């Protein structure tokens, strides 16, 4: 996750807080920061903002550089409604859409260089069992050929939860001089997504300076209480406050969670030794100190995590623990979480906070 707002303190240290605000169980295996130095005037977006495994494919991790984004001249939805005002700015006011629809939008950015053309989309995802009646249709982009027909040039994933900046690379895909773009959101059981804004970037990519992973200098797990939440819907984005409301443990789940306190050692490797926490818990990490970027560059911090989470409709129990070699979850009786002395010692040392 690109953390554009994360800045160092006067000593060059960074502080990151992870809170579990929903009735889910989190299994955090690795957490690090990646410093990415970008030439002044450019920003970055990450390919990981696009959730693709549900579509049956994965994209290699990649940073896109963006500069001087072009705004929409016009946008029309599948009903012929002008939605330019809703999609022109990232303001939390999306284009209208109904849960039963598979919407598309015809976009006009005027003239631009198609050599490096990229759609830059701000959107959020919604999850509900009421969306299961729709068949699976992946999101896609269509462009016009020389005869004016719309042809599909690429399929995509959906936003990974809360509002994300997704980049759809269209470089070299335009089949004609026509620059109109049709963006189709598609549909997938349990998932819909909502467009906040669409821009276009046609700048030539530059190489950011990607630093080495930075391990946490400190990592402390504690109880934070509940947080005030506004649930996202088809009209507005959700939000969560960093407040501390009373919490009696209902919704935390059942089983052995990681004991509170120092958990730094569990976050340095992808080794199936998880920080296990749930609703009402928080993890406060510090990183650094780090030096600054070279002259002519500015620094963007990226949070890299490797984790699983368990939603309550899957199970409200911590066990069975996931592991990286499993073929599915729940996994078959022929597979099991590592039972060597190292992993048994980890569980006995750390997973001692039992909730019944």
Secondary structure, DSSP 8 states (H G I E B T S, - for coil): -EETT----TTS-EEEEEE--SS-EEEEEEEEEEEEEEETT-EEEEGGGEE-GGGT------EEEE-S-B--SEEEETTS-B-HHHHHS-SS------TT---EEEEE--S--GGG-EEEEEEEEEE-GGGTTS--B-EEEEEE-TTS-EEEEEEE-EE-SSSEEEEEE-TT---SS---EEEE--BBTTEEEEEEEEEEE-------EEEEEEEEEEEEEEE--B--EE---SSS--EE----B---STTS-BEEE--SEE-GGGGSS-SS--EEE-TTEEEEEEE-------TTEEEEEEEEEEEEEE-TTT-SB--S---TT-SSSS--TT-----SHHHHHHHHHH--EEE-
